[in-house]
Amino acid sequence: MGVMTRWLDDDEQHTWRAYLHATRALNATLDRELQSQAGMPHAYYQILVRLSEAPGRTLRMSELAEATDSSRSRLSHAVARLEENGWVRREDCPTDRRGQLAVLTAPGFAALAAAAPGHVEAVRRHLFDQLTPDQVDQLRNISEALVKHLTGNNPPS
């Protein structure tokens, strides 16, 4: 005998579809606005943010891939594009001959600093301004519970 499938009831199905639609629409809107206003997709913005927060504005490529939830090949492609812009440079890792470091350049930091105010305003306008303070608390709690379940880790602050 097989395991009984626990189908979603109507409320759960509605919730699931609303969640999928909302997250896709929010991500697409933020990506489109960042591309339009700052000339970069959200994935590139996330790379610049992670590097800007790292000691010496430098991370191992493997750490950067993990921090941005990206595959190594996708990250390598993105970093190559960021190198073409002069925003990131790669260096060999002094402690590991096979490892590479990604370093945020001064022009990269300037591009991030120019993009950040518009992006933060878009996040505020499209997410936080649409929710009550209680809903923001609920969203944080729900998101943290999902991250803990799916990764076994507490989400980064």
LUMKOLDO-118424 format. One line per field, with one value per residue: x, y, z of N, C-alpha, C in turn; residue number from 1. Coordinates in Angstrom, 1 decimal. Layout:
n_xx <- [X / ...];
n_yy <- [Y / ...];
n_zz <- [Z / ...];
ca_xx <- [X / ...];
ca_yy <- [Y / ...];
ca_zz <- [Z / ...];
c_xx <- [X / ...];
c_yy <- [Y / ...];
c_zz <- [Z / ...];
k <- [NUM / ...];
//
This chain:
n_xx <- [0.8 / 0.5 / 1.7 / -0.6 / -1.6 / -1.3 / -3.3 / -3.7 / -6.1 / -8.8 / -8.3 / -5.6 / -4.5 / -5.2 / -3.7 / -1.1 / -0.8 / -1.2 / 1.0 / 3.2 / 2.6 / 2.8 / 5.5 / 6.9 / 6.0 / 6.9 / 9.7 / 10.2 / 9.3 / 11.1 / 13.5 / 13.2 / 12.9 / 15.3 / 17.1 / 16.2 / 16.7 / 19.3 / 20.8 / 21.5 / 20.8 / 19.0 / 20.4 / 23.1 / 23.2 / 22.9 / 25.3 / 27.1 / 26.3 / 26.8 / 29.6 / 30.3 / 29.8 / 31.6 / 34.7 / 37.4 / 36.1 / 36.0 / 35.5 / 35.8 / 35.2 / 33.6 / 32.3 / 30.9 / 29.1 / 27.6 / 26.5 / 24.9 / 23.1 / 23.6 / 24.6 / 27.9 / 28.7 / 26.9 / 27.4 / 30.1 / 29.7 / 28.2 / 30.1 / 32.1 / 30.8 / 30.5 / 33.1 / 33.7 / 32.4 / 34.0 / 33.5 / 34.0 / 36.8 / 38.8 / 40.9 / 43.7 / 43.5 / 45.5 / 45.9 / 45.0 / 45.6 / 43.8 / 41.6 / 39.6 / 39.3 / 36.8 / 36.7 / 35.4 / 35.5 / 36.5 / 34.9 / 32.8 / 31.8 / 30.9 / 28.9 / 27.1 / 26.5 / 25.2 / 23.0 / 21.6 / 19.8 / 17.5 / 16.7 / 16.2 / 14.0 / 12.2 / 11.8 / 10.7 / 8.3 / 7.0 / 6.8 / 6.9 / 5.3 / 2.9 / 2.0 / 0.7 / 2.2 / 1.9 / 1.6 / 4.1 / 5.7 / 4.6 / 5.3 / 8.1 / 8.4 / 7.3 / 8.9 / 11.4 / 10.9 / 10.5 / 13.1 / 14.7 / 13.6 / 14.1 / 16.9 / 18.1 / 19.4 / 19.6 / 18.1 / 20.2 / 20.9];
n_yy <- [-1.2 / 2.2 / 5.5 / 7.7 / 10.5 / 13.8 / 16.0 / 19.5 / 21.6 / 23.8 / 26.3 / 26.2 / 25.7 / 28.1 / 29.9 / 29.0 / 29.4 / 32.2 / 33.0 / 32.1 / 33.7 / 36.3 / 36.4 / 36.0 / 38.2 / 40.3 / 40.0 / 40.2 / 42.8 / 44.3 / 43.6 / 44.6 / 47.3 / 48.0 / 47.3 / 49.2 / 51.7 / 51.5 / 50.1 / 47.4 / 44.0 / 42.5 / 40.3 / 41.0 / 43.2 / 42.1 / 40.6 / 42.7 / 44.0 / 41.9 / 41.7 / 44.3 / 44.3 / 42.5 / 41.8 / 43.9 / 44.2 / 41.8 / 38.5 / 34.9 / 33.1 / 30.9 / 31.3 / 33.6 / 32.6 / 30.9 / 32.8 / 34.3 / 32.6 / 31.1 / 29.2 / 28.0 / 28.3 / 30.1 / 32.3 / 32.8 / 33.6 / 35.9 / 37.4 / 37.7 / 39.5 / 41.7 / 42.3 / 43.2 / 45.6 / 46.9 / 46.8 / 44.7 / 42.7 / 39.8 / 37.8 / 35.7 / 33.3 / 33.7 / 31.7 / 29.3 / 27.6 / 26.9 / 28.4 / 31.4 / 34.9 / 37.4 / 40.8 / 43.8 / 46.7 / 50.2 / 51.7 / 49.9 / 49.9 / 52.5 / 52.4 / 50.7 / 52.3 / 54.3 / 53.0 / 52.0 / 53.7 / 54.1 / 51.4 / 50.6 / 52.2 / 51.2 / 48.6 / 49.3 / 50.7 / 48.6 / 46.5 / 46.8 / 49.2 / 48.2 / 46.6 / 46.1 / 47.0 / 44.7 / 42.7 / 42.8 / 41.8 / 39.2 / 38.3 / 38.3 / 36.4 / 34.1 / 33.8 / 33.4 / 31.0 / 29.3 / 29.4 / 28.3 / 25.7 / 24.8 / 25.1 / 24.6 / 26.5 / 29.6 / 32.5 / 34.9 / 38.1];
n_zz <- [0.0 / -0.9 / 0.3 / 1.6 / -0.2 / 0.9 / -0.1 / -0.9 / 0.7 / -0.3 / 0.8 / 1.4 / -1.1 / -2.4 / -0.8 / -1.3 / -4.1 / -4.1 / -2.6 / -4.3 / -6.6 / -5.6 / -4.7 / -7.0 / -8.6 / -7.0 / -7.0 / -9.8 / -10.3 / -8.7 / -9.8 / -12.5 / -12.0 / -10.8 / -12.8 / -14.7 / -13.4 / -12.3 / -14.1 / -13.7 / -13.0 / -10.3 / -9.2 / -9.7 / -8.1 / -5.6 / -5.3 / -5.3 / -2.9 / -0.9 / -1.2 / -0.4 / 2.3 / 3.3 / 5.0 / 4.0 / 1.7 / 0.2 / -0.9 / -0.9 / -3.9 / -3.6 / -1.2 / -1.8 / -3.7 / -2.1 / -0.3 / -1.9 / -2.8 / -5.2 / -8.0 / -8.6 / -11.3 / -12.3 / -10.7 / -11.5 / -14.1 / -13.7 / -12.2 / -14.1 / -15.9 / -14.1 / -13.8 / -16.4 / -16.3 / -14.5 / -11.9 / -10.1 / -9.3 / -9.9 / -7.9 / -7.2 / -4.6 / -1.8 / 0.1 / -0.9 / -3.7 / -5.7 / -5.2 / -5.7 / -5.2 / -5.0 / -5.4 / -4.5 / -6.3 / -6.2 / -8.1 / -8.3 / -5.7 / -5.7 / -7.7 / -6.4 / -4.2 / -5.6 / -6.6 / -4.4 / -2.8 / -4.5 / -4.8 / -2.2 / -1.7 / -3.5 / -2.5 / -0.1 / -1.0 / -2.5 / -0.8 / 2.2 / 2.6 / 1.8 / 3.8 / 7.2 / 10.4 / 12.1 / 10.1 / 8.9 / 11.0 / 11.1 / 8.6 / 8.7 / 10.8 / 9.6 / 7.4 / 8.6 / 10.0 / 7.8 / 6.5 / 8.5 / 8.6 / 6.0 / 5.6 / 7.9 / 9.3 / 11.1 / 9.6 / 7.9 / 9.5];
ca_xx <- [0.0 / 1.3 / 1.4 / -1.7 / -1.2 / -2.0 / -3.7 / -4.0 / -7.5 / -9.0 / -7.6 / -4.1 / -4.2 / -5.3 / -2.5 / 0.1 / -0.8 / -1.0 / 2.4 / 4.0 / 2.4 / 3.3 / 7.0 / 7.4 / 5.7 / 7.7 / 11.1 / 10.2 / 9.2 / 12.3 / 14.5 / 12.9 / 13.2 / 16.8 / 17.7 / 15.9 / 17.2 / 20.7 / 21.5 / 22.0 / 19.8 / 19.0 / 21.4 / 24.3 / 23.1 / 23.1 / 26.7 / 27.8 / 26.0 / 27.6 / 31.1 / 30.5 / 29.7 / 32.7 / 36.0 / 38.2 / 35.2 / 36.5 / 35.0 / 36.1 / 34.1 / 32.7 / 31.5 / 30.0 / 28.1 / 26.7 / 25.9 / 23.9 / 22.2 / 23.9 / 25.5 / 29.3 / 28.8 / 26.1 / 28.1 / 31.2 / 29.3 / 27.9 / 31.3 / 32.7 / 30.1 / 30.8 / 34.5 / 33.7 / 32.0 / 35.1 / 33.0 / 34.6 / 38.0 / 39.1 / 42.3 / 44.0 / 43.5 / 46.9 / 46.0 / 44.5 / 46.0 / 42.6 / 40.5 / 39.7 / 38.6 / 36.1 / 37.0 / 34.6 / 36.4 / 35.9 / 33.8 / 31.7 / 31.2 / 30.2 / 27.7 / 26.2 / 26.0 / 24.2 / 21.8 / 21.0 / 18.6 / 16.3 / 16.3 / 15.5 / 12.7 / 11.3 / 11.5 / 9.7 / 7.1 / 6.3 / 6.6 / 6.6 / 4.2 / 1.6 / 1.7 / 0.6 / 3.3 / 1.7 / 1.9 / 5.5 / 6.1 / 4.2 / 6.1 / 9.4 / 8.3 / 7.0 / 10.1 / 12.5 / 10.5 / 10.8 / 14.5 / 15.2 / 13.2 / 14.7 / 18.3 / 18.7 / 20.1 / 18.8 / 18.4 / 21.1 / 20.2];
ca_yy <- [0.0 / 3.5 / 6.5 / 8.6 / 11.9 / 14.9 / 17.1 / 20.8 / 21.9 / 25.0 / 27.5 / 26.0 / 25.9 / 29.5 / 30.5 / 28.6 / 30.2 / 33.6 / 33.2 / 32.0 / 34.9 / 37.5 / 36.4 / 36.2 / 39.5 / 41.3 / 39.8 / 40.7 / 44.2 / 44.9 / 43.4 / 45.5 / 48.7 / 48.1 / 47.3 / 50.5 / 52.8 / 51.4 / 49.4 / 46.1 / 43.1 / 42.3 / 39.3 / 41.7 / 44.1 / 41.2 / 40.3 / 44.0 / 44.2 / 41.0 / 42.1 / 45.6 / 44.0 / 41.6 / 42.4 / 44.2 / 44.1 / 40.6 / 37.1 / 33.8 / 32.9 / 29.8 / 31.9 / 34.5 / 31.8 / 30.5 / 34.0 / 34.8 / 31.4 / 31.0 / 28.1 / 28.5 / 28.6 / 31.3 / 33.3 / 33.0 / 34.4 / 37.3 / 38.2 / 38.1 / 40.7 / 42.8 / 42.6 / 44.0 / 46.9 / 47.4 / 46.8 / 43.6 / 42.1 / 38.5 / 37.6 / 34.3 / 33.2 / 33.4 / 30.5 / 28.1 / 27.8 / 26.6 / 29.3 / 32.7 / 35.9 / 38.4 / 42.0 / 45.0 / 47.9 / 51.6 / 52.0 / 49.0 / 50.5 / 53.8 / 51.9 / 50.2 / 53.5 / 55.1 / 52.2 / 51.6 / 54.5 / 53.7 / 50.0 / 50.5 / 52.9 / 50.2 / 47.6 / 49.9 / 50.9 / 47.4 / 45.4 / 47.3 / 50.1 / 47.4 / 45.8 / 46.7 / 46.5 / 43.3 / 41.8 / 42.7 / 40.9 / 37.9 / 37.9 / 37.9 / 35.1 / 33.0 / 33.6 / 32.8 / 29.6 / 28.5 / 29.3 / 27.4 / 24.4 / 24.4 / 25.1 / 24.2 / 27.6 / 30.8 / 33.4 / 36.0 / 39.3];
ca_zz <- [0.0 / -0.9 / 1.3 / 1.3 / -0.5 / 1.6 / -1.0 / -0.4 / 0.6 / -1.1 / 1.4 / 1.3 / -2.6 / -2.6 / -0.1 / -2.0 / -5.4 / -3.8 / -2.2 / -5.5 / -7.5 / -4.9 / -4.6 / -8.4 / -9.0 / -6.3 / -7.5 / -11.2 / -10.2 / -8.1 / -10.8 / -13.6 / -11.6 / -10.6 / -14.2 / -15.4 / -12.7 / -12.0 / -15.1 / -13.2 / -12.5 / -8.8 / -8.9 / -9.6 / -6.9 / -4.4 / -5.3 / -4.8 / -1.5 / -0.1 / -1.2 / 0.3 / 3.7 / 3.7 / 5.4 / 2.8 / 0.5 / -0.5 / -0.5 / -1.8 / -4.9 / -3.1 / -0.1 / -2.4 / -4.3 / -1.0 / 0.3 / -2.9 / -3.2 / -6.6 / -8.4 / -8.9 / -12.7 / -12.5 / -10.1 / -12.3 / -15.3 / -13.2 / -11.8 / -15.3 / -16.3 / -13.2 / -14.1 / -17.6 / -15.8 / -13.6 / -10.5 / -9.3 / -9.9 / -9.3 / -7.5 / -6.7 / -3.2 / -1.3 / 1.0 / -1.6 / -5.1 / -6.5 / -4.9 / -6.2 / -4.5 / -5.7 / -4.7 / -4.9 / -6.6 / -5.9 / -9.0 / -7.9 / -4.5 / -6.2 / -8.4 / -5.4 / -3.5 / -6.4 / -6.8 / -3.1 / -2.4 / -5.3 / -4.6 / -0.9 / -1.8 / -4.2 / -1.5 / 0.9 / -1.7 / -3.0 / 0.2 / 3.5 / 2.6 / 1.6 / 5.0 / 8.5 / 11.3 / 12.5 / 9.0 / 8.7 / 12.0 / 10.7 / 7.4 / 9.3 / 11.6 / 8.7 / 6.6 / 9.5 / 10.2 / 6.5 / 6.3 / 9.5 / 8.2 / 4.7 / 5.6 / 9.2 / 9.9 / 11.3 / 8.5 / 8.2 / 9.9];
c_xx <- [0.9 / 0.9 / 0.3 / -1.2 / -2.0 / -2.3 / -3.9 / -5.5 / -7.6 / -8.3 / -6.1 / -3.7 / -4.2 / -4.1 / -1.3 / 0.3 / -0.6 / 0.4 / 3.3 / 3.9 / 3.0 / 4.9 / 7.6 / 7.2 / 6.6 / 9.2 / 11.2 / 10.2 / 10.5 / 13.5 / 14.4 / 13.3 / 14.7 / 17.5 / 17.5 / 16.6 / 18.8 / 21.5 / 22.1 / 20.8 / 20.0 / 20.1 / 22.8 / 24.4 / 23.4 / 24.6 / 27.5 / 27.6 / 26.8 / 29.1 / 31.3 / 30.5 / 30.8 / 33.9 / 36.9 / 37.4 / 35.6 / 35.9 / 35.6 / 34.9 / 33.1 / 31.8 / 30.5 / 28.9 / 27.1 / 25.9 / 24.8 / 23.0 / 22.4 / 24.8 / 26.9 / 29.4 / 28.0 / 26.8 / 29.4 / 30.9 / 28.9 / 29.1 / 32.1 / 32.1 / 30.4 / 32.3 / 34.6 / 33.3 / 33.0 / 34.6 / 33.5 / 35.9 / 38.2 / 40.6 / 42.5 / 44.0 / 44.9 / 47.0 / 45.6 / 44.7 / 44.8 / 41.5 / 40.7 / 38.9 / 37.9 / 36.3 / 36.1 / 35.6 / 35.7 / 34.8 / 32.6 / 31.0 / 30.4 / 28.9 / 26.7 / 25.6 / 25.0 / 22.9 / 20.9 / 19.7 / 17.3 / 15.8 / 15.6 / 14.2 / 11.7 / 10.9 / 10.4 / 8.3 / 6.3 / 6.1 / 6.1 / 5.4 / 2.9 / 1.2 / 1.5 / 1.9 / 3.1 / 2.0 / 3.4 / 6.1 / 5.8 / 5.0 / 7.5 / 9.4 / 8.1 / 8.3 / 11.3 / 12.2 / 10.9 / 12.3 / 15.1 / 14.9 / 14.0 / 16.2 / 18.9 / 19.4 / 19.1 / 19.1 / 19.4 / 20.4 / 20.6];
c_yy <- [1.3 / 4.4 / 7.4 / 10.0 / 12.9 / 16.1 / 18.4 / 21.0 / 23.3 / 26.2 / 27.4 / 26.2 / 27.4 / 30.3 / 30.2 / 29.4 / 31.7 / 33.9 / 33.1 / 33.3 / 36.1 / 37.5 / 36.6 / 37.6 / 40.5 / 41.2 / 40.4 / 42.2 / 44.9 / 44.7 / 44.4 / 46.9 / 48.9 / 48.1 / 48.7 / 51.6 / 52.7 / 50.6 / 48.0 / 45.3 / 42.9 / 41.3 / 40.0 / 42.6 / 43.3 / 40.9 / 41.6 / 44.2 / 43.2 / 41.3 / 43.4 / 45.4 / 43.1 / 42.4 / 42.6 / 44.2 / 42.9 / 39.4 / 36.1 / 33.5 / 31.9 / 30.4 / 32.9 / 33.8 / 31.4 / 31.7 / 34.6 / 33.7 / 31.2 / 29.8 / 28.8 / 29.0 / 29.9 / 32.5 / 33.7 / 33.9 / 35.8 / 38.1 / 38.6 / 39.4 / 41.9 / 43.2 / 43.5 / 45.4 / 47.6 / 47.5 / 45.8 / 43.2 / 40.7 / 38.5 / 36.2 / 34.4 / 32.9 / 32.1 / 29.2 / 28.4 / 27.7 / 27.7 / 30.7 / 33.6 / 36.9 / 39.7 / 43.1 / 46.1 / 49.2 / 51.9 / 51.1 / 49.5 / 51.7 / 53.4 / 51.4 / 51.4 / 54.3 / 54.3 / 52.0 / 52.4 / 54.2 / 52.3 / 49.9 / 51.2 / 51.9 / 49.1 / 48.1 / 50.1 / 49.7 / 46.4 / 46.1 / 48.3 / 49.4 / 46.6 / 46.6 / 46.3 / 45.1 / 42.3 / 41.7 / 41.7 / 39.4 / 37.4 / 37.5 / 36.6 / 33.9 / 32.7 / 33.0 / 31.3 / 28.7 / 28.3 / 28.3 / 25.9 / 23.9 / 24.3 / 24.6 / 25.3 / 28.7 / 31.7 / 34.5 / 37.3 / 40.5];
c_zz <- [0.0 / 0.2 / 0.8 / 1.0 / 0.3 / 0.7 / -0.3 / -0.4 / -0.1 / -0.6 / 1.2 / -0.2 / -2.9 / -2.0 / -0.9 / -3.3 / -5.1 / -3.4 / -3.4 / -6.4 / -6.9 / -4.9 / -6.0 / -8.9 / -8.3 / -6.8 / -8.9 / -11.2 / -9.7 / -9.1 / -12.0 / -13.2 / -11.3 / -11.9 / -14.9 / -14.7 / -12.5 / -13.1 / -14.7 / -12.8 / -11.0 / -8.4 / -8.8 / -8.4 / -5.7 / -4.2 / -4.7 / -3.3 / -0.6 / -0.1 / -0.3 / 1.8 / 4.2 / 4.1 / 4.1 / 1.5 / -0.4 / 0.0 / -1.4 / -2.7 / -4.3 / -2.0 / -0.7 / -3.1 / -3.2 / -0.5 / -0.6 / -3.4 / -4.7 / -6.8 / -8.7 / -10.4 / -13.0 / -11.9 / -10.9 / -13.5 / -14.8 / -12.8 / -13.1 / -15.9 / -15.4 / -13.4 / -15.3 / -17.3 / -15.0 / -12.2 / -9.6 / -10.0 / -9.1 / -9.0 / -7.1 / -5.2 / -2.7 / -0.5 / 0.3 / -3.1 / -6.1 / -6.3 / -5.5 / -5.3 / -5.4 / -4.8 / -5.3 / -5.1 / -6.2 / -6.8 / -8.7 / -6.7 / -4.8 / -6.9 / -7.4 / -4.6 / -4.3 / -6.6 / -5.5 / -2.8 / -3.2 / -5.0 / -3.2 / -0.9 / -2.5 / -3.3 / -0.5 / 0.2 / -2.0 / -2.0 / 1.5 / 3.6 / 2.3 / 2.8 / 6.3 / 9.3 / 11.7 / 11.3 / 8.7 / 9.7 / 11.6 / 9.5 / 7.8 / 10.0 / 10.6 / 7.9 / 7.4 / 9.7 / 8.9 / 6.3 / 7.3 / 9.1 / 7.0 / 4.7 / 6.9 / 9.9 / 10.2 / 10.1 / 8.9 / 8.6 / 9.0];
k <- [1 / 2 / 3 / 4 / 5 / 6 / 7 / 8 / 9 / 10 / 11 / 12 / 13 / 14 / 15 / 16 / 17 / 18 / 19 / 20 / 21 / 22 / 23 / 24 / 25 / 26 / 27 / 28 / 29 / 30 / 31 / 32 / 33 / 34 / 35 / 36 / 37 / 38 / 39 / 40 / 41 / 42 / 43 / 44 / 45 / 46 / 47 / 48 / 49 / 50 / 51 / 52 / 53 / 54 / 55 / 56 / 57 / 58 / 59 / 60 / 61 / 62 / 63 / 64 / 65 / 66 / 67 / 68 / 69 / 70 / 71 / 72 / 73 / 74 / 75 / 76 / 77 / 78 / 79 / 80 / 81 / 82 / 83 / 84 / 85 / 86 / 87 / 88 / 89 / 90 / 91 / 92 / 93 / 94 / 95 / 96 / 97 / 98 / 99 / 100 / 101 / 102 / 103 / 104 / 105 / 106 / 107 / 108 / 109 / 110 / 111 / 112 / 113 / 114 / 115 / 116 / 117 / 118 / 119 / 120 / 121 / 122 / 123 / 124 / 125 / 126 / 127 / 128 / 129 / 130 / 131 / 132 / 133 / 134 / 135 / 136 / 137 / 138 / 139 / 140 / 141 / 142 / 143 / 144 / 145 / 146 / 147 / 148 / 149 / 150 / 151 / 152 / 153 / 154 / 155 / 156 / 157];
//
